[in-house]
Every structure is written in C-alpha cells, then in structure tokens.
Amino acid sequence: MPGELTPQLATQLADLPVAEALARLEEESLLQPESAVALARFALPMTEGNPPAAQRLVDLAAALHERTGAQAQVVPWLAYARARLALVGGDFAGAEAALQEARTRWQALGEPVLLARSGLGLTQVLAVQGRYADAQAVVSEAVDALAAIPDRDVETELIYLDARINAATLLSYQEQHAEAAAEFAAVQAALAALLESADDNELAAELRARLGLVGIDAAISQTYLDNPVAAAATLAEAIALLDQPEVRYDRGRAHSNLGHLLTRTGSFAGALGEFDAATLDMLGTSDPDSAPERWDGADVLFLDHAIVQIALNLLPEATANLDRALV
C-alpha cells in the first residue's frame, strides 16, 4: 500500500536534488499525482520562511507531475504555489499570471472553493498594486461563487467570510466607508453566530481571533464615518477577543488604534494607557529600550505615544519615544 506524504517527509525531500527525491518517493510508494498536489500544498507555508526550500518542493512536484502522466488536478496547485513564490519575490506580474492560470484550471475542474481561494490571492496581488477596481471585480466574483454553494461547511463558510472581508477592505480603500462598515458588520454578525454554535475549543479560539481582527478594520470605517463612540466600543471588544498568544501583536494594534482615537477626542490619560498596553503587546515588553530589534514598524506607535506624553507634560518620556521613532 502507498505510504503517506507527511509534512516531515516533505521537509526532508526539500533538501534533496530532484532525482534523489523522486527515488525516495518511489521507495515510499508515493509516485502518484496526489503526491504532486501534496508537495505543492506543503510548499505554500514554506514560501515565507524558506523560499528556496519551497521552490525545490515545487520543482519536485512538477517533475513528479510529468512522471505520473500530467493529471489535470495537479496543474492549478503548481500554478498556485508558483504564484506565492512570485509574490514573495516581488514579481507581481508573475504572481498575477500564475493565479489567473490556477483560476482558469480550477474553474474547468468545477472546483468553486479553490477557484474562490485563488481569487482571494489575486485580489491581494491587484490591491497591492493599487488596482482596486480590478481587485473589487475579482473578489466580488469569489463572493458570488461561494454564496452560491448550498450548505457550506465551516471551512467553506470561513473562506466565504474572508472574501467578504476583502471586499469590505477594498471598499474602505476606495473611501466607500459606509458600504465597508455595513459589510464588516455583516461579517461580524456571521462570525458571532458561528462562535455561539462552536462546540470545539480550537474552532472557538480561531473565531474569537477572526472577530477581533475584523473589529480592528470595522473601527477604521466607523472612525472615517465620524462615529468615534462606536469605533472605541468596537476596538475595546476587539481587544477582549484577541486573547490568544499568536494574535498578541494584533491586540497591540487595536490598543494603538484606540489610543489614537482617544487622543483625537482629548482623552489623553486613557490614550496613554492604551499606548502603554500597545507597547507591551507589540514589543513584548514595557521597556522599549530592552528590545530595539523590535522597533521596526513601531515608529507610528512611538510618535502617537509621544504626542500624548507631550500633552500630559511627560517631556523626558516623549523625547525618548521621538528618538525611537527617528531611528
């Protein structure tokens, strides 16, 4: 019987030349199209932390694809993995072309969920280039395709809600804040309903994190709509929801956004507490000087913190934060 292509085996194969890796797959009775799909999928999380290893896995998947008869279901996965590698390398044109190929192939195979997933990837590639209208068209297509699936399971429902979040974010980028706020609110309601019915602790934790992250985005739209009270309440709720270690940095962002909002409304003491909390969450310490390696990306936090400290006549502390922001 064929063995199982595990993540551990995929990691080992990524360190081998293609010929040796194919021989290893043959030893494990894994010379089959399903293994090519698995290799492409295992390459995806590697693209961020170890692009060369991810590239080797994709090359191996392509070689295995040829050896096992070039099955149609493998092709879009190869294209999808190549798109991710191109994006990591800053090749937006290459990423767009590969994602378009993946979408075309999955559409031909009648795979609406995978078609939508690749559409979300293409949406991000287009948005990062400022092509918001094109991105909106793609994500709207993904939303419609997923909405048409009857009796969506939880995984498909979460992809559907991700698509709606992307659509709302694009509306916000295009300054359609009322429409964005309405869509964020609808997604929040859907996630809250899923959370209420969740009977699995891991799923509940994921849903809490998703609700918290959507809350950060929703509060931005509420702020643009000149509704600071609602925005502050949304951020406070997001902070409470983002209680898992893996989203601690995001909780810090929520604290920072709330601090910025309180500064605008003249609540300097409250803002100071929020910026202190943001520093702890985003830098992992209340003493920024003990972690200068984490300052990258915290310049806005330091500047906002300093503004409040100046307003409260905490001049030495403000000077220190301004110095950090300028590093």
Buried (B, 14 or more C-beta within 10 A) or exposed (E): EEEEBEEEBBBEBBEBEBEEBBEBBEEBEBBBBBBBBBBBBBBBEBBEEBBEBBBBBBBBBBBBBEBBEEEEBBBBBBBBBBBBBBBBEEBBEBBBBBBBBBBBBBBEBEBBBBBBBBBBBBBBBBBEEEBBEBBBBBBBBBBEBBEEBEEBEBEBBBBBBBBBBBBBBBBBBBEBBEBBBBBBBEBBEBBEEBBEEBEEEEBBBBBBBBBBBBBBBBBBBBBBBEBBEBBBBBBBBBBBBBEBEEBBBBBBBBBBBBBBBBBEEEBBEBBBBBBBBBBBBBBEEEEBEEBEEBBEEBBEBBBBBBBBBBBBEBEEBBEBBBEBBEE
